[in-house]
Amino acid sequence: MKRILILGAGRMGAWLVEELCHDYDVAVFDIDAKKMKYFFNVTRLTRHEMIKDFNPEMVINAVTLHKTIPVFEEILPLLDKNCILSDITSVKTGLKDFYAETGFRFVSTHPMFGPTFSNIRDLRNENAIIITDSCPEGIEFFRTFYGSLNLNISEYSFEGHDKTTAYSLSIPFVSSMVFAAVMKKQDAPGSTFKKHMLIAEGLLSEDDYLVSEILFNPNTLEQVEKINAKLSYLIHILKAHDFDEMVKFLNTLRENIK
């Protein structure tokens, strides 16, 4: 595989461009040409007809979730049937059926990190998911690519991915949102408060569509309801000033995070 087209020059799209442009012939397409002005060693595409001329062997769609399928649909007529479609969305709902309808080979993955929270220069402690329903060539490409970055790689089906991310992303997202929802200015914040504040600020600096697409995962509501149930239990303990029950609760939490 030589020619790779990346759709979208946002944070993750730009990261992909930077990582792949030294080993592949990379083109990037974005309707906003200003986003591409600092790229080097890449081909900048600003019109759909330029995609056909570039003739990519793989297209990695890095736009936000709500635009992923519509953007694919716009360019499908411009692609060779041997081209591999790829996405990096954080929620996979609807993509399995979409790929089946296109007739194209595909590979779906999810880098479980973002520029806001992670050190993209050192990803040894970060994770990536590869969808097992993907084509063998696409899976091998991303195993090699993610492996070269020392990412920890897991493999799930489409359905397994969405259940996993509902747990691993939605719970911390919602917890940070609850923290921010009751926040007020602190003149002398403690160290724990400041750590939580940094996490909340990082989350709320993310694109609204990114946060929303993770929370709108069909499996998220179940996790939020579990959080609500545990908060109700904690409120019960606090109202009763029940020290023994508090100790039991804290010990359960300690066991959960071992």
Secondary structure by P-SEA (a helix, b strand, c coil): ccbbbbccccaaaaaaaaacccccbbbbbbcccccccccccbbbbccaaaaaaacccbbbbcccccaaaaaaaaccccccccbbbbbbcccccaaaaaaaaacccbbbbbccccccccccccccccbbbbbccccaaaaaaaaaaaaaaccbbbbbcaaaaaaaaaaccaaaaaaaaaaaaaccccccccaaaaaaaaaaaaaaaccaaaaaaaaaccaaaaaaaaaaaaaaaaaaaaaaccaaaaaaaaaaaaaaac
